Amino acid sequence: MSTPVHIKTISEFHALRGLPSPKHPLISVINFDDVKNEFEKGTESLVFDFYSISVKRGMNHRYRYGQQDYDFNEGVMFFMAPHQVLTIEIDEENHPPTGWSLFIHPDFFWNTPLAATIRKYDFFGYAVHEALFLSEDEELKIQQIIDNIRQEYLTSIDQFSQSIIISQLETLLNYADRFYQRQFITRNKANHLVLEQLEKLLDHYFETDDLSSKGLPTVQYISDQLHMSPTYLRSLLKMLTGQNTQQLIHQKVIDKAMEKLSTTNLTVSEIAYELGFEHSQSFNKFFKKKTNITPTEFKQRFHRSG
């Protein structure tokens, strides 16, 4: 793979695509119909120093973050935070994309609440194959907001412009949050299959020697095994179970610990080792934090009458 092209400013991206200079240096909406430079067959990797929000459809392009591919044959919406690598693979020449991209430089958020709150929107960390599929009504709502943003920065800039655009951006992000929750629900069967896969994955991990040799499974390990980004998996599990990935891993540890404490004659130290804890003190602290009782106290409940 070629070295990614580092795009530091929105103006640089406009120049790369043969577009006129942006009307505002820190925010821009481009329609792909307006792109002058033809897409050529091959691979292109880009790294932006700014946020991007895109709706793309009808493209013979494959987009990739890392090793994850997605073929955009339908209209979908996806989000990129600064410094992510976007790889575009073009199979056919001269097949122009349709849709739009909104670019926002982090400096545009300076001295506004969105500078901090934008981090709460997990979908900026989702992989490209976890894009948002929009219904016609949803896409219309998003398009109206984008049109409002474009109209605002194309008119004369005054003291109200930034706050008005920020307000529109917050509305767009909140709608995207709502639509992702809808997507989690409407893909209920597929999502519950993920839960089944997670349960099998954890069961297998806890039944092998991986715990004692490798320690507890990490969130990244679980995400990799399920072929999901950590942030998407966390959001999905939170919606389905009310717990995030780390909490579900910890719950599995507690379940296994209780099973061993109640049904075996292993010592607390031996159980701690089998569950991936180097020191029994760490296991004791972990168990008590989760159950409000020590492992020894829990074990005595089942072995007093024996």
C-alpha positions in Angstrom: 0.0 0.0 0.0 1.3 3.5 -0.9 2.1 6.0 1.8 -1.1 8.0 2.7 -1.4 11.5 1.4 -1.5 13.8 4.4 -4.2 16.5 3.9 -3.7 19.3 6.5 -6.3 21.8 5.4 -9.7 21.8 3.7 -8.1 24.0 1.0 -5.6 21.3 0.2 -8.4 18.8 -0.3 -10.2 21.2 -2.6 -7.1 21.6 -4.7 -6.5 17.8 -4.8 -10.0 17.3 -6.2 -9.8 20.2 -8.6 -12.4 22.3 -6.7 -12.4 26.1 -6.2 -11.0 27.3 -2.9 -13.4 26.9 0.0 -15.6 29.9 0.9 -14.7 29.3 4.6 -11.2 28.0 5.6 -12.5 25.8 8.4 -15.8 24.3 7.0 -16.9 23.1 3.6 -19.6 21.0 1.9 -18.6 19.5 -1.4 -20.9 17.7 -3.8 -19.2 14.9 -5.7 -20.9 16.0 -8.9 -18.6 19.1 -8.7 -15.3 17.2 -8.5 -13.3 18.0 -11.6 -10.4 15.6 -11.2 -11.4 12.2 -12.6 -11.0 9.2 -10.4 -8.4 6.9 -11.9 -8.2 3.2 -11.4 -6.0 2.3 -8.5 -5.6 2.8 -4.8 -5.5 6.1 -2.9 -4.9 6.6 0.9 -5.7 9.8 2.6 -5.2 11.2 6.1 -7.2 14.3 7.1 -6.4 16.7 9.9 -10.1 17.5 10.1 -13.5 15.8 10.6 -15.5 14.5 7.7 -19.1 13.4 7.4 -20.2 11.8 4.1 -23.2 10.4 2.4 -22.1 8.4 -0.7 -24.0 6.2 -3.1 -23.7 4.4 -6.5 -19.9 4.1 -6.5 -17.6 1.5 -7.9 -15.2 2.3 -5.1 -14.2 0.2 -2.1 -13.4 2.1 1.1 -11.2 0.7 3.8 -10.1 1.5 7.3 -7.3 -0.8 8.2 -8.2 -4.2 6.8 -12.0 -3.7 6.7 -13.6 -3.2 3.3 -17.0 -1.9 2.3 -18.5 -1.6 -1.1 -20.8 1.5 -1.3 -23.5 0.3 -3.7 -26.2 1.9 -1.6 -26.5 5.3 0.0 -24.7 5.2 3.4 -23.4 7.8 5.8 -20.0 7.5 7.6 -17.9 9.6 9.9 -14.2 10.1 10.2 -12.2 11.8 13.0 -8.9 13.6 12.3 -5.9 11.4 11.6 -7.8 8.3 10.5 -6.5 6.6 7.3 -9.0 6.4 4.5 -8.1 4.0 1.7 -10.1 4.2 -1.6 -9.8 1.4 -4.1 -11.1 2.3 -7.6 -11.9 -0.6 -9.9 -13.3 1.3 -12.9 -12.1 4.6 -14.3 -14.4 7.6 -14.9 -17.2 6.5 -12.7 -18.0 9.6 -10.7 -19.5 9.2 -7.3 -22.7 10.8 -6.1 -23.3 12.3 -2.6 -21.5 14.9 -0.5 -18.9 15.4 2.2 -18.9 17.9 5.0 -15.4 18.8 6.3 -14.9 20.6 9.6 -11.6 21.6 11.0 -11.2 21.2 14.8 -10.3 24.9 15.0 -13.9 25.7 14.0 -15.1 24.2 17.4 -12.7 26.5 19.4 -14.4 28.1 22.3 -17.7 26.2 21.8 -19.3 23.4 23.8 -19.0 21.1 20.8 -15.2 21.1 21.1 -15.6 18.8 24.1 -18.9 17.1 23.4 -18.0 15.8 19.9 -16.0 13.1 21.6 -19.2 11.6 23.0 -20.3 10.6 19.5 -18.9 7.1 19.2 -19.6 6.7 15.5 -16.5 8.8 14.7 -14.6 5.7 15.8 -16.6 3.1 13.9 -15.0 1.2 11.0 -16.3 1.9 7.5 -18.2 -1.4 7.3 -20.2 -0.1 10.3 -21.6 2.8 8.3 -25.1 4.1 8.8 -27.7 3.0 6.3 -30.2 5.8 5.9 -33.9 5.5 5.0 -35.2 8.1 2.5 -36.8 10.1 5.3 -33.7 10.1 7.3 -31.5 11.1 4.4 -33.9 14.0 3.7 -33.5 15.2 7.3 -29.8 15.1 7.0 -29.8 16.8 3.6 -31.8 19.7 5.0 -29.3 20.3 7.7 -26.4 20.1 5.3 -28.2 22.7 3.1 -28.7 25.0 6.0 -25.0 24.7 6.9 -23.9 25.4 3.4 -26.2 28.4 3.1 -25.0 29.9 6.3 -21.3 29.8 5.5 -21.9 31.0 2.0 -23.7 34.1 3.2 -21.8 37.0 4.8 -20.0 35.8 7.9 -20.9 37.7 11.0 -20.8 37.2 14.8 -23.7 34.7 14.7 -22.4 32.5 12.0 -20.3 30.1 14.1 -23.0 29.5 16.7 -25.7 28.9 14.1 -23.5 26.4 12.2 -22.5 24.7 15.5 -26.1 24.4 16.4 -26.9 22.8 13.0 -23.9 20.4 13.5 -25.1 19.3 16.9 -28.6 18.6 15.4 -27.0 16.6 12.6 -24.9 14.5 15.1 -27.9 14.0 17.4 -30.0 12.7 14.4 -27.1 10.4 13.5 -27.0 9.1 17.0 -30.8 8.4 16.8 -30.5 6.7 13.4 -27.7 4.5 14.7 -29.9 3.4 17.6 -32.6 2.6 15.0 -30.1 0.6 13.0 -29.2 -1.4 16.0 -32.9 -2.2 16.6 -33.8 -3.0 13.0 -30.9 -5.3 12.7 -32.0 -7.1 15.8 -31.4 -10.7 14.5 -27.9 -9.9 13.3 -27.1 -8.1 16.6 -28.3 -11.0 18.7 -26.1 -13.3 16.6 -23.2 -11.0 17.7 -24.2 -11.7 21.3 -24.2 -15.4 20.7 -20.7 -15.2 19.1 -19.5 -13.1 22.0 -20.8 -15.7 24.5 -19.1 -18.6 22.6 -15.9 -16.6 22.3 -15.7 -15.9 26.0 -16.7 -19.5 26.9 -14.0 -20.9 24.7 -11.4 -18.4 26.1 -12.3 -19.3 29.7 -12.3 -23.0 29.0 -8.7 -23.1 27.6 -5.4 -22.2 29.1 -5.5 -18.7 27.6 -6.5 -17.1 30.9 -3.5 -18.4 32.9 -1.1 -17.8 30.0 -2.4 -14.6 28.5 -4.5 -13.0 31.2 -8.0 -11.6 30.8 -9.2 -11.0 27.2 -8.9 -7.4 26.2 -11.6 -5.3 24.5 -9.4 -5.0 21.4 -9.0 -8.8 21.3 -12.8 -9.4 21.5 -13.4 -6.7 18.9 -10.9 -8.2 16.5 -12.3 -11.7 16.9 -15.8 -10.3 16.1 -14.5 -8.2 13.2 -15.9 -5.0 14.7 -14.4 -1.7 15.9 -14.2 -1.4 19.7 -16.5 1.6 19.7 -19.2 0.0 17.5 -19.2 -3.1 19.6 -19.4 -1.1 22.8 -22.4 0.9 21.5 -24.1 -2.3 20.2 -23.7 -4.2 23.5 -24.7 -1.1 25.5 -28.0 -1.0 23.6 -28.6 -4.8 23.8 -27.5 -5.5 27.4 -27.0 -2.2 29.1 -23.3 -3.1 29.6 -20.2 -2.3 27.6 -17.6 -4.9 26.4 -15.4 -4.5 29.4 -18.3 -5.0 31.8 -19.4 -8.1 30.0 -15.8 -9.5 30.2 -15.8 -8.8 33.9 -19.2 -10.4 34.4 -17.9 -13.5 32.8 -14.9 -13.5 35.2 -17.2 -13.2 38.2 -19.5 -16.0 36.9 -16.6 -18.3 36.4 -15.1 -17.4 39.8 -18.4 -18.1 41.5 -18.7 -21.4 39.7 -15.2 -22.5 40.8 -15.6 -21.2 44.4 -18.9 -23.0 44.9 -18.2 -26.3 43.1 -14.5 -27.1 43.5 -12.1 -27.5 46.4 -9.5 -25.2 44.7 -8.0 -22.5 46.9 -8.7 -18.9 46.3 -5.1 -18.5 45.1 -5.5 -21.4 42.6 -8.7 -20.0 41.3 -7.2 -16.5 40.9 -4.3 -18.0 38.9 -6.7 -20.0 36.6 -8.7 -16.8 36.0 -5.6 -14.9 34.8 -4.7 -13.0 37.9 -1.0 -12.9 38.8 -1.7 -12.1 42.4 -4.6 -13.4 44.6 -4.8 -10.0 46.2 -5.8 -8.5 42.9 -8.4 -11.2 42.4 -9.8 -10.6 46.0 -10.0 -6.8 45.4 -11.7 -7.4 42.0 -14.2 -9.9 43.3 -15.2 -7.8 46.3 -15.6 -4.7 44.2 -18.0 -6.6 41.9 -19.9 -8.6 44.6 -19.4 -6.7 47.9 -18.1 -9.9 49.4 -14.6 -11.6 49.4 -14.0 -14.8 47.5 -13.3 -16.6 50.8 -16.6 -15.4 52.3 -18.4 -16.6 49.2 -16.7 -20.0 49.2 -17.5 -20.5 52.9 -21.2 -20.3 52.1 -21.0 -23.5 50.1 -18.5 -25.5 52.1 -19.6 -25.0 55.7 -21.9 -28.0 55.7 -19.4 -30.2 53.8 
